[in-house]
Amino acid sequence: MKFKTRMFFVSLALVLATAIPSLAGGDHMAKMKADLNLTDEQVTQIEQKFEQLKPVKEKAMAIKTELKALEGAASPNQKAIDAKKAELEGVKKEWKAKADSIYRSVLTKEQYAKFQTWQAENEKQYATKKN
């Protein structure tokens, strides 16, 4: 059970890092800028728009903390743990949808298509490493 939980959070971290270049560090954004041929204006727009998603990140972190507490209880309540995991999954989906909306609004059609391929490759590499 604990291994699955850890893997879930590692997966969440990867999704967030992939989806949030402004929070994932400059190297990620530099690679994305080069791979997608982003303009400086596009980079600025992406970073500014992702700033608005900080509350969603904070919400996910709070849920994660609550989940860890539930799992670490002397007698864990599986129903409460499952509910908290479902809540976290909902926040993760919300994040992904909002991030996708940001990319769609800033990138050209060609850049967005390339971004989707780029993102799928990142997820595939992560899945390979995970196994």
C-alpha positions in Angstrom: 0.0 0.0 0.0 2.7 2.5 0.9 4.6 1.7 -2.3 1.5 2.5 -4.4 1.0 5.7 -2.5 4.5 6.8 -3.1 4.3 6.0 -6.8 1.1 8.0 -7.0 2.8 11.0 -5.6 5.8 10.6 -7.7 3.5 10.4 -10.7 1.7 13.5 -9.5 5.0 15.3 -9.1 6.0 14.4 -12.7 2.7 15.6 -14.1 3.0 18.9 -12.2 6.6 19.4 -13.2 5.7 18.7 -16.8 2.7 21.0 -16.7 4.3 23.8 -14.7 7.4 25.0 -16.3 7.6 28.1 -14.1 7.6 26.0 -11.0 9.8 23.2 -12.4 12.8 25.4 -12.9 14.5 27.3 -15.6 16.1 24.3 -17.2 12.7 22.8 -18.0 11.4 26.1 -19.5 14.6 26.6 -21.5 14.3 23.1 -23.0 10.6 23.7 -23.7 11.5 27.1 -25.3 14.1 25.5 -27.6 12.0 22.4 -28.5 8.9 24.4 -29.3 10.6 27.5 -30.6 8.8 29.7 -28.1 9.2 33.5 -28.3 10.2 35.4 -25.1 6.7 36.8 -25.1 5.2 33.3 -25.1 7.5 32.2 -22.2 6.4 35.3 -20.2 2.8 34.6 -20.9 3.1 31.0 -19.8 4.9 31.9 -16.6 2.4 34.6 -15.7 -0.6 32.4 -16.4 0.9 29.5 -14.3 1.3 31.9 -11.4 -2.5 31.9 -11.2 -2.5 28.2 -10.7 -0.5 28.4 -7.4 -3.7 27.9 -5.3 -4.3 24.6 -7.1 -0.8 23.5 -6.3 -1.2 24.5 -2.7 -4.5 22.6 -2.5 -2.8 19.5 -3.9 0.0 19.8 -1.3 -2.5 20.2 1.5 -4.4 17.1 0.4 -1.2 15.2 0.1 -0.3 16.2 3.7 -3.7 15.1 4.9 -3.4 11.8 3.0 0.0 11.1 4.6 -1.5 11.7 8.0 -4.4 9.4 7.3 -2.0 6.6 6.1 0.3 7.1 9.1 -2.5 6.8 11.7 -2.3 4.0 14.2 -5.3 2.3 12.6 -5.7 3.8 9.1 -9.3 4.3 7.8 -9.2 2.9 4.3 -12.4 4.6 3.3 -11.0 8.0 4.3 -7.7 7.3 2.6 -9.6 6.3 -0.6 -11.7 9.4 -0.4 -8.6 11.6 0.0 -6.9 9.9 -3.0 -10.0 10.6 -5.1 -10.0 14.2 -4.0 -6.3 14.5 -4.9 -7.0 12.9 -8.3 -9.7 15.5 -8.9 -7.3 18.3 -8.1 -4.7 16.7 -10.4 -7.3 16.6 -13.3 -8.3 20.2 -12.6 -4.6 21.2 -12.8 -4.0 19.3 -16.0 -7.1 20.8 -17.6 -6.1 24.4 -16.6 -2.5 23.8 -17.7 -3.7 22.5 -21.1 -5.9 25.6 -21.4 -2.9 27.8 -20.8 -0.9 26.1 -23.4 -3.7 26.2 -25.9 -4.1 30.0 -25.3 -0.4 30.8 -25.8 1.0 28.4 -28.3 0.3 28.4 -32.0 -1.5 25.3 -33.4 1.8 23.9 -34.6 3.6 24.5 -31.3 0.7 23.0 -29.4 0.7 19.9 -31.5 4.5 19.6 -30.9 3.9 20.2 -27.2 1.4 17.3 -27.0 4.0 15.0 -28.6 6.7 16.4 -26.4 4.5 15.8 -23.3 3.6 12.3 -24.4 7.3 11.4 -24.8 8.1 12.8 -21.3 5.3 10.7 -19.8 6.4 7.6 -21.7 10.0 8.1 -20.5 8.7 8.4 -16.9 6.6 5.3 -17.3 9.7 3.4 -18.5 11.8 4.6 -15.6 8.9 3.7 -13.2 8.8 0.1 -14.3 
